[in-house]
């Protein structure tokens, strides 16, 4: 995003937003796991990567405020919505600034974000590979090459196989409460 595009985006501080929450529409563009861990009461979660295809879900009543962790993803989301005739604002400093201001947060189950899980796995794999390649056998350096190739592919394609795999891991599954379907005799969940 260019500096000129950034300049056209309206920002609102946590202190200015707090008293207007009931008149505002809050769209949190973080991942569902980040949103579940903590969010502002009343916010709607529409992850940035799905926003383009889910614009019709964004209400057009009230002041529209985009939220993310620090404000960067919210800026991209605001720019996307501006192209769809919305007039969004961005929560300046994101959830970090909201928390720092001591404003209320609805907290849920804390999980390590998938991006950090990827960093830990790749970092540990490369470090282990270099140590083993240096002290045991140079063939272990192929592990570091594997991780490097995977990161290069992810950067070029925008698809991270490790991220997709981690998203399906049991510890990253969101627990969704559901009600039995009306016509369902078994009373089971989500069948």
N, C-alpha and C positions, 0 to 999 in steps of 0.2 A: 504494500500500500504506500502510495506516495505521500509526501508531507502535505501537499495541497489537499489530498483526500482526507487526511487526518484532521486538517484544519476545519473542514466542513462538518465534522461530527461534534455534536453538543455533548458536553460532559456534565455530570451532576455529582456533587460530593456526597458521601454517606450522610453527613449531618443535614444536608439540604433535602435528601430523599426521605429520610426517616419520618418526618412529620406528614409526608404526602403519600405514604404507602397505600392507604385505602383507595386513593384516586389514581394509583399507578398500576401499570401492567408490567410485571417483572418477568423477563425471559432469561433464564440461566442457560448459557450455551456450553457449559462444561459437560464432561461425560456423565452418564447415569451414576457411575460409582462415586465420582466426586460430589455430585448433587446429593446422593443418598447420605454421604458422610456429613454434610452440612449445607444448609441453604437458608435463604431468607424466607420466612413464613409467607405463603401465598405465591411464591415464584413458580413458574412453569418451566420444566426442563425440556428444551429442544436443542440437542447437541449441535455444535457448529457444523459438523460434517453432514447433518441431515436438514439443516435450516432451509436451504434452497428448495428442496422438495416438499417442505412442510410449512411454507409461508402462509398457507390458508389457515393454519392453526393459530397464528398470531392474532390476538384480538386487536381491533382498531379503535377501541374506546379507552380513554384515559391516556396518561403520559406513558409511553413505551420506553422502558429502561432495560438495556442489555447488560447482563452480568456474567463474569467469568472469575477466574482466580485473581488475576492481576489487572485486567483491563485490555489485554492485547487481543484475545479471541473475541471479546465483546466488540472491539473496534471493527474487526473484520465482519462480524455479524451485522453490526449497524450499517456498514457500507453495503453489504449484500441487500439488506432491507430497504435502504435508501433507493436502490435500483428498482424496487417493487412498490414505490410510492408511499413508503412508511416514513415517519419522522422520528427515528429512535434517538434516545440519549444513551450514554454509556456511564455506568457506575465507575467513577474515577477511582482507580486503585483496586477495583474489584472486591472480592470477598476478603482479601487481606486487609484492605483499608476499612471495610465494614467491621471486621473483628477488632482491629486496632482502635476504632472509635468506641468500642464497648457496646455496640448495638446488638439487639437480640438475634440469635441464630437458632434455627431448629437443627438439632444434631441427631444423627442416626449412627449406623454401624460404620466404624472407621476401617478403611481398607487402603492399602498402598496402591496408588494409581498405576494403571498398566504401563504407562510410559516409564515410571520409576522402576517397575519390575523388569522391564526390558533393559534399562540401563544397568541394573544390578546383575542380571544374567550375562549380558554381553561383556560388561567390565570384568566380572569374575572369570568368565571364560578366557578372555584375552590375557589377563594377568596370570592365570594358571598356566596357559599355553606358553607364555614367555618364560615363566620360571622353569617349567618342565623342559622346554626347548633349550634353555641355557644350561641347566644342571643335569638333565637325564639323557635326553635324546633330541636332536634338532628336528626330528619328524613331528614332534608335538607343536611346532610352529605352524603346522597346517591347520590346527584348530583356530589360531588367530586369523589366518587367511580366510577360513570359512566364515567367521564372524564379520570380517571386513567385507567380504563379498556380499553377505546378507544385508549389511547396512547400506552398501552401495546400491544394491538392487532396490531396497526400500526407499532410498532417497530418489532414485530415478523413476520408479514406478508409482510411488505413493502408496504402496501396499507392503505391509510388514507381516510376513508369515509368522514371526514369533509373537507379534501383537495379536494376531487372529487366534493363534493357539492359546495364548494366555487369557484372552477374553472368554474362551470356552472352558477354562479351568474351573473346577468346582468352587474354589475360594473366591472367584470373581463373579459368580452368579448372583444376581440380585434376587432376593427373596420376595416374590410377588404374591400378595394375598389375593385370592380369587374366590368368587362365590360359585356354587354349583349352578349349572345352566338350568333354566326353568323346566325344560323338558327332559332333563336327565334323571333317570330313576336311581342310579347308583349313589348319587350325592357326592361323587368324587370331584376333585378339583381340576380344573383346566383340561378336561378330556375332550 
